[in-house]
Amino acid sequence: MNNVQFKPEGQLKAINVQFSHKAQLGRPVNPNSARQKRLATAPGKKTGRPVNPNSVRQQRLAELAAKRIANGGTIKRGRPVNATSERQLRLADLAARRAAGTLKRGRPAGTAKKANTAEKVEVVVLGTV
């Protein structure tokens, strides 16, 4: 296959297509292709699959946008928190003790007896000669 070195700056300027050195990954752009000519005649037009405004997804997104506007820019997501649940009461108590500085951190120390339980045992082997 014949690889042709192609410098599109001048050719693309002639048909009002922007050229960037950063976007030179992949194969080169052919300014005479039907696609490039179509893109040059309608700048700003989006390419790709058109959006169907009557689809279920678009209706759901419109409803979410309306909720977002009604709630001041935020939508609550997920399961709501029950402030009177056992876990939330425990977390509130921990936060209050942490703020007061009375919360003990780390693992409990335990008793001193546990440290001395490992006694040395001498094993005497009696055998016949």
N, C-alpha and C positions, 0 to 999 in steps of 0.2 A: 504494500500500500504506500502511496506517495504522500509523505507528510509535508504539508506546505506551511512555511512560516508566514503568519498572517498578522498584520498590524492594523487593527480596526479603528484606531483613533480618527483618522481622516475620513474614512468611508462612513463611519457611524455618525459623525458630526453633520455630514451632508443630509442625512435623513432624520436628524433630531433625536438620536438615541444616545443616552448617556453611557459613557465608558468609564470604568474604574479599574485601576491596576490591581486593587484588592480582590476584585471579583474575577480574576483570570484563572480560576481553578477549572479543570475539566476541558472539554473541547472548545475551540474558538467559535465565536459568533459569526455567522455568515450574514452580512448586512443586506444581501440581495434575496434572502429567503422570504417566502410569503409571510411567515410569522413576524419577522422583524419589520416588514413593511406595514403589516396590520397594526403592530404595536406603536409604530411611529406615527400613524395617522390618528390614533386615539390615545394621546398621553393622559395618564391618570386613570385610565379605565382598568379595572381589576380583571385579572385573568383567572382561569380556573372554573370550577363548578359554580353555577349561579345559586343564590340563596332563594329558597322557596319560603316566602313570608307566611304562608298558610300551613306550614308543617307543624307537627305537634311540638317539636323541639323549639322552633322559633316562637310559638305561642307561649311555651313554658318560660323561655328566656325573657319575653316581654312581660310576663307576670312577675318574674323575679325582679326585673328592673323597676316595675311599678311599686313592688313591696319595698325595694331598696330606697326609692325616693320617699315613700310614705314614712319609713322608719328612720329617716335622717342619715341614710347612707350605709346602714348595716342591716344584715339579715342574720337572725340567730340560726345556728346550724346544730344538728345533733340532738341528743336527748337532753331535756332541761334538767337542771340540778334541783334536787329536793333539799332545801335548807334545813329541814328538821330530821333528816335521816341520821342514823347512828354514825356513819362515816363522816358526814359533813360536820356533825357536832364534835367528833374527835379531832378533825382537822382544825376547826375553829379554836378548840381548847389548846392544841399544840401551837398554833400561831400566836395565841394570847400569851402562853408561857414563854415562847421564844422571844416575843417582844418585851416581856417583863424581865427576861434574863434568868428565869428559874428553871429552864429546861436543861436537864442533864443530857450530855451528848455522848455517843459511843456505846460500847457494850458494857453491861453491868460488871463490876469487879469480881463478885463472887466471894466465897469464904477462903480463909487461909488454909483450912484443913485440906482442901483439894490439892494444894501445891505440895504438901508433905506426904501424900499417899504413896508415892513411888518409893518404896523402901528397898534397900539393897538386900538381896537374898544370896547367901553363899551356898553353893551346891558342892557337897562332898560326895565323891564317888568312891564307894568301897568295892573293891574287887579282889579277886584271888590272884595270887602270883604263880 
